[in-house]
Amino acid sequence: MYPSGAQFEIRHGEHRATIVEVGAGIREYAHAGVPVLEPYPLGAMCDGGHGVPLIPGPTAWRRAATASTVPSISWR
């Protein structure tokens, strides 16, 4: 077992990504053999936010929905 858990490789056309079990991080992503993200080693854990998907959670969606109904808040 690797420090980042099981490794799942997904492919579509010329896209290839390795998703890790711990934190559902993206260990590597390449298009046509060219890295899109800087990969981290198989035997390493993700450092900092390296490979972590930045997807807003339900709390952020609730805040945005609530804030957009308040006229005094301006989204830019």
CNS distance restraints for C-alpha pairs under 8 A (distance, minus, plus):
assign (resid   1 and name CA) (resid   5 and name CA) 6.14 0.50 0.50
assign (resid   1 and name CA) (resid   6 and name CA) 6.85 0.50 0.50
assign (resid   2 and name CA) (resid   6 and name CA) 6.76 0.50 0.50
assign (resid   2 and name CA) (resid  42 and name CA) 7.13 0.50 0.50
assign (resid   2 and name CA) (resid  43 and name CA) 5.81 0.50 0.50
assign (resid   2 and name CA) (resid  44 and name CA) 7.66 0.50 0.50
assign (resid   3 and name CA) (resid  43 and name CA) 6.32 0.50 0.50
assign (resid   3 and name CA) (resid  44 and name CA) 6.14 0.50 0.50
assign (resid   3 and name CA) (resid  45 and name CA) 5.62 0.50 0.50
assign (resid   4 and name CA) (resid  20 and name CA) 6.02 0.50 0.50
assign (resid   4 and name CA) (resid  21 and name CA) 6.35 0.50 0.50
assign (resid   4 and name CA) (resid  22 and name CA) 5.17 0.50 0.50
assign (resid   4 and name CA) (resid  43 and name CA) 7.76 0.50 0.50
assign (resid   4 and name CA) (resid  44 and name CA) 6.91 0.50 0.50
assign (resid   4 and name CA) (resid  45 and name CA) 5.21 0.50 0.50
assign (resid   4 and name CA) (resid  46 and name CA) 7.20 0.50 0.50
assign (resid   5 and name CA) (resid  20 and name CA) 6.15 0.50 0.50
assign (resid   5 and name CA) (resid  21 and name CA) 4.92 0.50 0.50
assign (resid   5 and name CA) (resid  22 and name CA) 5.58 0.50 0.50
assign (resid   6 and name CA) (resid  20 and name CA) 5.85 0.50 0.50
assign (resid   6 and name CA) (resid  21 and name CA) 5.14 0.50 0.50
assign (resid   6 and name CA) (resid  22 and name CA) 7.87 0.50 0.50
assign (resid   7 and name CA) (resid  18 and name CA) 6.40 0.50 0.50
assign (resid   7 and name CA) (resid  19 and name CA) 5.87 0.50 0.50
assign (resid   7 and name CA) (resid  20 and name CA) 4.74 0.50 0.50
assign (resid   7 and name CA) (resid  21 and name CA) 6.41 0.50 0.50
assign (resid   8 and name CA) (resid  18 and name CA) 5.45 0.50 0.50
assign (resid   8 and name CA) (resid  19 and name CA) 5.08 0.50 0.50
assign (resid   8 and name CA) (resid  20 and name CA) 6.21 0.50 0.50
assign (resid   8 and name CA) (resid  21 and name CA) 7.77 0.50 0.50
assign (resid   9 and name CA) (resid  16 and name CA) 7.11 0.50 0.50
assign (resid   9 and name CA) (resid  17 and name CA) 5.66 0.50 0.50
assign (resid   9 and name CA) (resid  18 and name CA) 4.34 0.50 0.50
assign (resid   9 and name CA) (resid  19 and name CA) 6.27 0.50 0.50
assign (resid  10 and name CA) (resid  16 and name CA) 5.84 0.50 0.50
assign (resid  10 and name CA) (resid  17 and name CA) 5.40 0.50 0.50
assign (resid  10 and name CA) (resid  18 and name CA) 6.37 0.50 0.50
assign (resid  10 and name CA) (resid  19 and name CA) 7.75 0.50 0.50
assign (resid  11 and name CA) (resid  15 and name CA) 5.58 0.50 0.50
assign (resid  11 and name CA) (resid  16 and name CA) 4.48 0.50 0.50
assign (resid  11 and name CA) (resid  17 and name CA) 6.49 0.50 0.50
assign (resid  12 and name CA) (resid  16 and name CA) 6.63 0.50 0.50
assign (resid  14 and name CA) (resid  31 and name CA) 5.44 0.50 0.50
assign (resid  14 and name CA) (resid  32 and name CA) 4.84 0.50 0.50
assign (resid  14 and name CA) (resid  33 and name CA) 7.57 0.50 0.50
assign (resid  15 and name CA) (resid  29 and name CA) 7.43 0.50 0.50
assign (resid  15 and name CA) (resid  30 and name CA) 5.86 0.50 0.50
assign (resid  15 and name CA) (resid  31 and name CA) 4.50 0.50 0.50
assign (resid  15 and name CA) (resid  32 and name CA) 6.45 0.50 0.50
assign (resid  16 and name CA) (resid  29 and name CA) 5.71 0.50 0.50
assign (resid  16 and name CA) (resid  30 and name CA) 5.35 0.50 0.50
assign (resid  16 and name CA) (resid  31 and name CA) 6.43 0.50 0.50
assign (resid  17 and name CA) (resid  26 and name CA) 7.01 0.50 0.50
assign (resid  17 and name CA) (resid  27 and name CA) 7.53 0.50 0.50
assign (resid  17 and name CA) (resid  28 and name CA) 5.48 0.50 0.50
assign (resid  17 and name CA) (resid  29 and name CA) 4.19 0.50 0.50
assign (resid  17 and name CA) (resid  30 and name CA) 6.40 0.50 0.50
assign (resid  18 and name CA) (resid  26 and name CA) 5.91 0.50 0.50
assign (resid  18 and name CA) (resid  27 and name CA) 5.45 0.50 0.50
assign (resid  18 and name CA) (resid  28 and name CA) 5.23 0.50 0.50
assign (resid  18 and name CA) (resid  29 and name CA) 6.51 0.50 0.50
assign (resid  19 and name CA) (resid  24 and name CA) 6.11 0.50 0.50
assign (resid  19 and name CA) (resid  25 and name CA) 5.67 0.50 0.50
assign (resid  19 and name CA) (resid  26 and name CA) 4.61 0.50 0.50
assign (resid  19 and name CA) (resid  27 and name CA) 5.82 0.50 0.50
assign (resid  19 and name CA) (resid  28 and name CA) 7.42 0.50 0.50
assign (resid  20 and name CA) (resid  24 and name CA) 5.27 0.50 0.50
assign (resid  20 and name CA) (resid  25 and name CA) 5.28 0.50 0.50
assign (resid  20 and name CA) (resid  26 and name CA) 6.28 0.50 0.50
assign (resid  20 and name CA) (resid  27 and name CA) 6.41 0.50 0.50
assign (resid  21 and name CA) (resid  25 and name CA) 7.20 0.50 0.50
assign (resid  23 and name CA) (resid  52 and name CA) 7.31 0.50 0.50
assign (resid  24 and name CA) (resid  52 and name CA) 7.31 0.50 0.50
assign (resid  24 and name CA) (resid  53 and name CA) 7.75 0.50 0.50
assign (resid  25 and name CA) (resid  46 and name CA) 7.66 0.50 0.50
assign (resid  25 and name CA) (resid  51 and name CA) 5.16 0.50 0.50
assign (resid  25 and name CA) (resid  52 and name CA) 4.67 0.50 0.50
assign (resid  25 and name CA) (resid  53 and name CA) 6.37 0.50 0.50
assign (resid  26 and name CA) (resid  51 and name CA) 4.47 0.50 0.50
assign (resid  26 and name CA) (resid  52 and name CA) 6.21 0.50 0.50
assign (resid  26 and name CA) (resid  53 and name CA) 7.17 0.50 0.50
assign (resid  27 and name CA) (resid  39 and name CA) 5.49 0.50 0.50
assign (resid  27 and name CA) (resid  40 and name CA) 5.87 0.50 0.50
assign (resid  27 and name CA) (resid  41 and name CA) 7.87 0.50 0.50
assign (resid  27 and name CA) (resid  42 and name CA) 7.91 0.50 0.50
assign (resid  27 and name CA) (resid  46 and name CA) 7.68 0.50 0.50
assign (resid  27 and name CA) (resid  51 and name CA) 5.75 0.50 0.50
assign (resid  28 and name CA) (resid  35 and name CA) 7.43 0.50 0.50
assign (resid  28 and name CA) (resid  37 and name CA) 6.23 0.50 0.50
assign (resid  28 and name CA) (resid  38 and name CA) 6.75 0.50 0.50
assign (resid  28 and name CA) (resid  39 and name CA) 4.44 0.50 0.50
assign (resid  28 and name CA) (resid  40 and name CA) 6.98 0.50 0.50
assign (resid  28 and name CA) (resid  51 and name CA) 7.52 0.50 0.50
assign (resid  29 and name CA) (resid  35 and name CA) 5.93 0.50 0.50
assign (resid  29 and name CA) (resid  36 and name CA) 5.67 0.50 0.50
assign (resid  29 and name CA) (resid  37 and name CA) 5.60 0.50 0.50
assign (resid  29 and name CA) (resid  38 and name CA) 7.87 0.50 0.50
assign (resid  29 and name CA) (resid  39 and name CA) 7.22 0.50 0.50
assign (resid  30 and name CA) (resid  34 and name CA) 5.18 0.50 0.50
assign (resid  30 and name CA) (resid  35 and name CA) 4.10 0.50 0.50
assign (resid  30 and name CA) (resid  36 and name CA) 5.06 0.50 0.50
assign (resid  30 and name CA) (resid  37 and name CA) 7.08 0.50 0.50
assign (resid  31 and name CA) (resid  35 and name CA) 6.45 0.50 0.50
assign (resid  31 and name CA) (resid  36 and name CA) 6.61 0.50 0.50
assign (resid  35 and name CA) (resid  39 and name CA) 7.57 0.50 0.50
assign (resid  37 and name CA) (resid  51 and name CA) 7.59 0.50 0.50
assign (resid  39 and name CA) (resid  51 and name CA) 7.85 0.50 0.50
assign (resid  40 and name CA) (resid  44 and name CA) 6.87 0.50 0.50
assign (resid  40 and name CA) (resid  46 and name CA) 7.10 0.50 0.50
assign (resid  40 and name CA) (resid  50 and name CA) 7.99 0.50 0.50
assign (resid  46 and name CA) (resid  50 and name CA) 5.72 0.50 0.50
assign (resid  46 and name CA) (resid  51 and name CA) 6.98 0.50 0.50
assign (resid  56 and name CA) (resid  60 and name CA) 5.83 0.50 0.50
assign (resid  56 and name CA) (resid  61 and name CA) 7.00 0.50 0.50
assign (resid  57 and name CA) (resid  61 and name CA) 6.59 0.50 0.50
assign (resid  58 and name CA) (resid  62 and name CA) 6.15 0.50 0.50
assign (resid  59 and name CA) (resid  63 and name CA) 6.16 0.50 0.50
assign (resid  60 and name CA) (resid  64 and name CA) 6.11 0.50 0.50
assign (resid  61 and name CA) (resid  65 and name CA) 6.08 0.50 0.50
assign (resid  62 and name CA) (resid  66 and name CA) 6.10 0.50 0.50
assign (resid  63 and name CA) (resid  67 and name CA) 5.88 0.50 0.50
assign (resid  64 and name CA) (resid  68 and name CA) 5.96 0.50 0.50
assign (resid  65 and name CA) (resid  69 and name CA) 6.87 0.50 0.50
assign (resid  66 and name CA) (resid  70 and name CA) 7.03 0.50 0.50
assign (resid  67 and name CA) (resid  73 and name CA) 6.56 0.50 0.50
assign (resid  68 and name CA) (resid  73 and name CA) 7.08 0.50 0.50
assign (resid  68 and name CA) (resid  75 and name CA) 7.93 0.50 0.50
